[in-house]
Amino acid sequence: MEIRWLEDFIALAHTRHFSRAAETQNVTQPTFSRRIKLLEEEMGTTLVNRQTLPLSLTPAGEEFLRLCEQVTERVRLSRERIQQIADDQARRIVVAAPQSLLSYVLPEWLARHDLTRRVEPYLRATSWLLADYFQALERDECDLALCYWPRERVALDIDLTNHESLEIGTETLVPVCAPDETGRPRFALPGQRRHPLPCIAYHPRGLIQRVIEARLTRLSQAAHLVTLNENVQTANIKELVTLGYGLGWLPWRAARRSLESGELVRAGDERWDVALTIRLFRSRQNLHPGLDALWHQLQETRHDPSLSS
């Protein structure tokens, strides 16, 4: 049974005439009559009294008419609601972010700016490298990209000609490791040339690893490290560091609770910290209807003090 059969029956009940009902349904009379007959066969009884003029409904037809009106009204309302959901989804702005920002920054930032219903996180982006975010912006796979960004000069192969950004906060990478039996760091910077410290590092082509390496080269004291593992996601690095496999640099927001509980300890003092900013990027060619208004709204707030580490 199709919804249009129910709509046909309602039209017939209102016009009490096959020809006029067929016209209102934009079909030929033979087609319309065949649909009504199929409907009666489906219901297993006669719904229309064809012996009267104008025709009338049988008692079963009157009861069925009420059901048809209820069902078609529910379908109409459902269609409207589904279309509204689709329209809302089409208007939502998609933001891509690495796992650590998605976990520790984005929810608070969206809530603070009342953007939870307007901006949708893009979960496929949590393990991307920096270049992937800008490629996604260029092909409109996402509308915004929330990224860590260096505060000091770092060579990055990123063309920002067609992009603009806003700084929304800051972050600090801190060197951490598991404690030994006395609560002291199991691996303490700077290490020794003959006995380098095991390091759980970020992906070598990722921004964070480049920033860490650039920072270390600027220090007067060299760090002696040997890389045991390279990872994209902060959560994976934190897990390996917590298990005692080596030291690693974690965003302060990701490490704070573990440091407070003693599950992790600092592997070096503030000299070894790495400063980052948190920046929101967009492509100037993006034509999303709500993006300009959102961008202007965010420009008015600029840097969010609550997002400073």
Kinemage of the C-alpha trace (Angstrom):
@kinemage 1
@onewidth
@group {chain A} dominant
@subgroup {mainchain}
@vectorlist {calphas} color= white
{ca met a 1} P 0.000 0.000 0.000
{ca glu a 2} L 1.357 3.410 -0.996
{ca ile a 3} L 0.756 6.783 0.633
{ca arg a 4} L -0.588 8.155 -2.645
{ca trp a 5} L -3.378 5.552 -2.534
{ca leu a 6} L -4.479 7.011 0.788
{ca glu a 7} L -4.318 10.504 -0.701
{ca asp a 8} L -6.414 9.250 -3.641
{ca phe a 9} L -9.041 7.950 -1.262
{ca ile a 10} L -9.187 11.241 0.620
{ca ala a 11} L -9.609 13.116 -2.674
{ca leu a 12} L -12.432 10.769 -3.694
{ca ala a 13} L -14.148 11.173 -0.335
{ca his a 14} L -14.026 14.969 -0.687
{ca thr a 15} L -15.198 15.207 -4.333
{ca arg a 16} L -17.539 12.171 -4.335
{ca his a 17} L -16.693 11.856 -8.022
{ca phe a 18} L -14.050 9.704 -9.754
{ca ser a 19} L -13.325 12.120 -12.605
{ca arg a 20} L -12.907 15.207 -10.411
{ca ala a 21} L -10.836 13.270 -7.873
{ca ala a 22} L -8.581 12.012 -10.681
{ca glu a 23} L -8.068 15.610 -11.828
{ca thr a 24} L -7.050 16.755 -8.363
{ca gln a 25} L -4.523 13.899 -8.210
{ca asn a 26} L -3.202 14.674 -11.721
{ca val a 27} L -3.847 11.175 -13.099
{ca thr a 28} L -6.225 9.741 -15.672
{ca gln a 29} L -9.583 8.399 -14.465
{ca pro a 30} L -8.783 4.769 -15.432
{ca thr a 31} L -5.538 4.955 -13.436
{ca phe a 32} L -7.320 6.559 -10.502
{ca ser a 33} L -10.136 3.981 -10.529
{ca arg a 34} L -7.581 1.176 -10.646
{ca arg a 35} L -5.807 2.566 -7.595
{ca ile a 36} L -9.036 2.724 -5.595
{ca lys a 37} L -9.831 -0.857 -6.613
{ca leu a 38} L -6.354 -1.989 -5.515
{ca leu a 39} L -6.894 -0.197 -2.213
{ca glu a 40} L -10.164 -2.034 -1.648
{ca glu a 41} L -8.495 -5.339 -2.488
{ca glu a 42} L -5.711 -4.533 -0.059
{ca met a 43} L -8.218 -3.773 2.724
{ca gly a 44} L -10.367 -6.812 1.827
{ca thr a 45} L -13.688 -4.951 1.654
{ca thr a 46} L -15.694 -2.444 -0.367
{ca leu a 47} L -14.926 1.119 0.638
{ca val a 48} L -16.938 3.042 -1.972
{ca asn a 49} L -20.617 2.689 -2.759
{ca arg a 50} L -20.681 3.202 -6.521
{ca gln a 51} L -24.480 2.819 -6.811
{ca thr a 52} L -25.294 6.241 -5.347
{ca leu a 53} L -25.007 9.579 -7.109
{ca pro a 54} L -22.922 11.279 -5.997
{ca leu a 55} L -21.100 8.222 -4.782
{ca ser a 56} L -20.781 7.607 -1.053
{ca leu a 57} L -18.543 5.726 1.308
{ca thr a 58} L -19.513 2.502 2.953
{ca pro a 59} L -19.324 2.336 6.752
{ca ala a 60} L -15.959 0.636 6.324
{ca gly a 61} L -14.967 3.443 3.949
{ca glu a 62} L -15.906 6.110 6.518
{ca glu a 63} L -13.762 4.403 9.122
{ca phe a 64} L -10.925 4.003 6.636
{ca leu a 65} L -11.160 7.688 5.696
{ca arg a 66} L -10.370 8.706 9.277
{ca leu a 67} L -7.336 6.429 9.233
{ca cys a 68} L -6.185 7.858 5.886
{ca glu a 69} L -6.431 11.418 7.203
{ca gln a 70} L -4.473 10.551 10.335
{ca val a 71} L -1.758 8.692 8.433
{ca thr a 72} L -1.309 11.301 5.705
{ca glu a 73} L -1.177 14.086 8.284
{ca arg a 74} L 1.510 12.233 10.230
{ca val a 75} L 3.445 11.673 7.018
{ca arg a 76} L 3.130 15.357 6.090
{ca leu a 77} L 4.394 16.483 9.486
{ca ser a 78} L 7.219 13.937 9.350
{ca arg a 79} L 8.258 15.138 5.908
{ca glu a 80} L 8.329 18.726 7.113
{ca arg a 81} L 10.366 17.758 10.161
{ca ile a 82} L 12.800 15.684 8.108
{ca gln a 83} L 13.225 18.532 5.650
{ca gln a 84} L 13.823 20.922 8.530
{ca ile a 85} L 16.459 18.585 9.935
{ca ala a 86} L 18.086 18.337 6.504
{ca asp a 87} L 18.039 22.128 6.136
{ca asp a 88} L 19.513 22.578 9.610
{ca gln a 89} L 22.189 20.009 8.829
{ca ala a 90} L 23.027 21.764 5.578
{ca arg a 91} L 23.383 25.067 7.439
{ca arg a 92} L 25.576 23.631 10.196
{ca ile a 93} L 29.215 24.620 10.019
{ca val a 94} L 31.726 21.766 10.161
{ca val a 95} L 34.949 22.216 12.131
{ca ala a 96} L 37.918 19.864 11.926
{ca ala a 97} L 40.331 19.545 14.849
{ca pro a 98} L 42.990 17.152 16.152
{ca gln a 99} L 42.012 14.746 18.904
{ca ser a 100} L 43.467 16.756 21.783
{ca leu a 101} L 41.708 19.971 20.758
{ca leu a 102} L 38.502 18.044 20.120
{ca ser a 103} L 38.679 16.599 23.627
{ca tyr a 104} L 40.032 19.452 25.743
{ca val a 105} L 39.225 22.720 23.933
{ca leu a 106} L 36.452 22.504 21.369
{ca pro a 107} L 33.483 21.559 23.633
{ca glu a 108} L 34.155 24.409 26.064
{ca trp a 109} L 34.764 26.882 23.232
{ca leu a 110} L 31.538 25.949 21.428
{ca ala a 111} L 29.525 26.193 24.646
{ca arg a 112} L 31.047 29.542 25.624
{ca his a 113} L 30.109 31.072 22.268
{ca asp a 114} L 26.723 29.308 22.111
{ca leu a 115} L 27.759 27.477 18.953
{ca thr a 116} L 26.943 23.885 19.903
{ca arg a 117} L 23.944 23.746 17.555
{ca arg a 118} L 25.558 25.731 14.756
{ca val a 119} L 28.973 24.093 14.586
{ca glu a 120} L 29.532 20.359 14.185
{ca pro a 121} L 32.880 18.614 14.911
{ca tyr a 122} L 34.261 16.584 12.014
{ca leu a 123} L 35.353 13.336 13.639
{ca arg a 124} L 37.244 12.035 10.617
{ca ala a 125} L 39.874 14.729 11.134
{ca thr a 126} L 41.184 13.706 14.558
{ca ser a 127} L 44.278 11.944 13.181
{ca trp a 128} L 45.097 14.327 10.331
{ca leu a 129} L 48.440 16.050 9.890
{ca leu a 130} L 48.513 19.838 9.554
{ca ala a 131} L 48.523 19.887 5.743
{ca asp a 132} L 45.411 17.711 5.685
{ca tyr a 133} L 43.376 20.425 7.402
{ca phe a 134} L 44.203 23.027 4.785
{ca gln a 135} L 43.528 20.633 1.933
{ca ala a 136} L 40.140 19.860 3.492
{ca leu a 137} L 39.379 23.583 3.789
{ca glu a 138} L 40.237 24.104 0.122
{ca arg a 139} L 37.916 21.344 -1.077
{ca asp a 140} L 35.112 22.350 1.353
{ca glu a 141} L 35.292 19.062 3.222
{ca cys a 142} L 35.154 21.196 6.338
{ca asp a 143} L 34.364 24.877 6.892
{ca leu a 144} L 36.730 25.589 9.783
{ca ala a 145} L 39.937 24.060 11.081
{ca leu a 146} L 41.011 24.424 14.700
{ca cys a 147} L 44.764 23.890 14.891
{ca tyr a 148} L 47.766 24.333 17.117
{ca trp a 149} L 50.115 26.969 15.726
{ca pro a 150} L 53.709 27.857 16.618
{ca arg a 151} L 54.464 31.015 18.584
{ca glu a 152} L 58.096 30.964 17.462
{ca arg a 153} L 59.321 30.815 13.891
{ca val a 154} L 59.009 27.308 12.430
{ca ala a 155} L 59.346 26.288 8.782
{ca leu a 156} L 55.983 24.949 7.606
{ca asp a 157} L 55.085 23.921 4.071
{ca ile a 158} L 51.659 25.563 4.255
{ca asp a 159} L 50.370 28.166 1.806
{ca leu a 160} L 48.114 30.550 3.723
{ca thr a 161} L 47.368 32.836 0.771
{ca asn a 162} L 43.722 31.769 0.522
{ca his a 163} L 43.140 31.361 4.238
{ca glu a 164} L 42.559 33.623 7.194
{ca ser a 165} L 42.735 32.831 10.872
{ca leu a 166} L 41.831 33.951 14.369
{ca glu a 167} L 43.795 33.233 17.516
{ca ile a 168} L 41.354 31.904 20.087
{ca gly a 169} L 43.713 30.728 22.820
{ca thr a 170} L 47.089 29.398 23.873
{ca glu a 171} L 48.527 26.059 24.911
{ca thr a 172} L 51.796 24.829 26.399
{ca leu a 173} L 53.461 21.510 25.682
{ca val a 174} L 55.100 20.153 28.815
{ca pro a 175} L 57.593 17.249 29.002
{ca val a 176} L 56.210 14.492 31.212
{ca cys a 177} L 56.968 10.901 32.167
{ca ala a 178} L 55.930 8.277 34.674
{ca pro a 179} L 57.399 8.607 38.179
{ca asp a 180} L 59.819 6.141 39.699
{ca glu a 181} L 59.304 4.441 43.068
{ca thr a 182} L 60.270 7.650 44.909
{ca gly a 183} L 57.968 9.871 42.873
{ca arg a 184} L 60.779 11.431 40.904
{ca pro a 185} L 60.786 11.477 37.095
{ca arg a 186} L 61.809 8.167 35.599
{ca phe a 187} L 63.347 10.019 32.652
{ca ala a 188} L 64.712 13.484 33.429
{ca leu a 189} L 65.850 15.965 30.800
{ca pro a 190} L 68.340 16.595 29.342
{ca gly a 191} L 69.656 13.024 29.494
{ca gln a 192} L 73.177 11.982 28.535
{ca arg a 193} L 74.813 11.559 25.149
{ca arg a 194} L 75.810 7.982 25.958
{ca his a 195} L 72.469 7.222 27.569
{ca pro a 196} L 69.771 9.106 25.628
{ca leu a 197} L 66.291 9.219 27.072
{ca pro a 198} L 63.543 7.173 25.384
{ca cys a 199} L 61.025 9.514 23.781
{ca ile a 200} L 57.450 8.951 22.622
{ca ala a 201} L 57.268 11.491 19.804
{ca tyr a 202} L 54.685 12.966 17.500
{ca his a 203} L 54.583 12.228 13.788
{ca pro a 204} L 57.725 13.715 12.182
{ca arg a 205} L 55.670 15.553 9.540
{ca gly a 206} L 53.233 16.919 12.080
{ca leu a 207} L 53.276 20.471 13.382
{ca ile a 208} L 53.771 19.589 17.042
{ca gln a 209} L 56.927 17.561 16.473
{ca arg a 210} L 58.405 20.294 14.294
{ca val a 211} L 57.650 22.892 16.956
{ca ile a 212} L 59.227 20.749 19.670
{ca glu a 213} L 62.357 20.176 17.608
{ca ala a 214} L 62.621 23.875 16.754
{ca arg a 215} L 62.347 24.751 20.429
{ca leu a 216} L 65.017 22.254 21.434
{ca thr a 217} L 67.480 23.607 18.880
{ca arg a 218} L 67.141 27.081 20.428
{ca leu a 219} L 68.056 25.918 23.919
{ca ser a 220} L 71.625 26.314 25.110
{ca gln a 221} L 71.541 22.831 26.627
{ca ala a 222} L 71.028 19.904 24.236
{ca ala a 223} L 68.466 17.204 24.936
{ca his a 224} L 69.670 13.660 24.368
{ca leu a 225} L 66.719 11.637 23.122
{ca val a 226} L 66.083 8.451 21.187
{ca thr a 227} L 62.675 8.065 19.578
{ca leu a 228} L 60.896 4.817 20.420
{ca asn a 229} L 57.536 5.583 18.870
{ca glu a 230} L 55.944 8.215 16.630
{ca asn a 231} L 52.258 8.938 16.924
{ca val a 232} L 49.660 11.344 15.594
{ca gln a 233} L 47.251 11.445 18.507
{ca thr a 234} L 48.053 12.907 21.903
{ca ala a 235} L 45.977 10.247 23.669
{ca asn a 236} L 48.206 7.480 22.318
{ca ile a 237} L 51.359 9.302 23.349
{ca lys a 238} L 49.955 9.905 26.817
{ca glu a 239} L 49.089 6.222 27.181
{ca leu a 240} L 52.613 5.050 26.299
{ca val a 241} L 54.226 7.676 28.515
{ca thr a 242} L 51.958 6.727 31.425
{ca leu a 243} L 52.929 3.083 30.996
{ca gly a 244} L 56.554 4.114 31.519
{ca tyr a 245} L 57.981 3.553 28.063
{ca gly a 246} L 59.524 7.007 27.817
{ca leu a 247} L 58.986 10.716 28.147
{ca gly a 248} L 56.859 12.857 25.861
{ca trp a 249} L 55.518 16.357 25.415
{ca leu a 250} L 51.795 16.722 26.127
{ca pro a 251} L 49.467 19.715 25.962
{ca trp a 252} L 48.980 21.069 29.477
{ca arg a 253} L 45.231 20.507 29.253
{ca ala a 254} L 45.780 16.835 28.432
{ca ala a 255} L 48.387 16.308 31.160
{ca arg a 256} L 47.017 18.479 33.975
{ca arg a 257} L 44.897 15.926 35.830
{ca ser a 258} L 47.551 13.216 35.591
{ca leu a 259} L 50.166 15.634 36.911
{ca glu a 260} L 47.899 16.672 39.784
{ca ser a 261} L 47.216 13.050 40.730
{ca gly a 262} L 50.887 12.038 40.477
{ca glu a 263} L 50.236 9.538 37.697
{ca leu a 264} L 52.660 11.635 35.641
{ca val a 265} L 55.439 14.012 36.665
{ca arg a 266} L 57.342 16.663 34.792
{ca ala a 267} L 60.402 15.352 32.985
{ca gly a 268} L 61.963 18.824 32.912
{ca asp a 269} L 61.406 22.328 34.209
{ca glu a 270} L 59.814 25.239 32.322
{ca arg a 271} L 62.889 25.673 30.123
{ca trp a 272} L 61.725 22.626 28.190
{ca asp a 273} L 58.154 23.823 27.746
{ca val a 274} L 56.951 24.646 24.239
{ca ala a 275} L 54.502 27.511 23.693
{ca leu a 276} L 51.708 27.202 21.138
{ca thr a 277} L 48.729 29.229 20.065
{ca ile a 278} L 45.339 27.815 19.120
{ca arg a 279} L 44.115 29.218 15.827
{ca leu a 280} L 40.913 28.881 13.868
{ca phe a 281} L 41.313 28.837 10.078
{ca arg a 282} L 38.891 29.282 7.195
{ca ser a 283} L 39.189 29.391 3.429
{ca arg a 284} L 38.305 32.702 1.800
{ca gln a 285} L 36.643 30.773 -1.043
{ca asn a 286} L 34.178 28.940 1.206
{ca leu a 287} L 30.601 29.914 0.277
{ca his a 288} L 28.766 28.427 3.252
{ca pro a 289} L 25.835 30.817 3.887
{ca gly a 290} L 26.437 31.085 7.636
{ca leu a 291} L 30.211 31.189 7.728
{ca asp a 292} L 30.710 34.933 7.218
{ca ala a 293} L 28.286 35.821 10.015
{ca leu a 294} L 29.978 33.395 12.382
{ca trp a 295} L 33.426 34.683 11.463
{ca his a 296} L 32.403 38.285 12.147
{ca gln a 297} L 30.946 37.191 15.482
{ca leu a 298} L 34.211 35.519 16.446
{ca gln a 299} L 36.289 38.477 15.289
{ca glu a 300} L 34.517 40.598 17.877
{ca thr a 301} L 35.552 38.275 20.696
{ca arg a 302} L 39.040 37.516 19.336
{ca his a 303} L 41.263 35.839 21.927
{ca asp a 304} L 39.328 33.959 24.594
{ca pro a 305} L 41.086 34.317 28.001
{ca ser a 306} L 39.469 31.076 29.158
{ca leu a 307} L 41.475 29.210 26.527
{ca ser a 308} L 44.852 30.319 27.800
{ca ser a 309} L 46.854 27.516 29.363
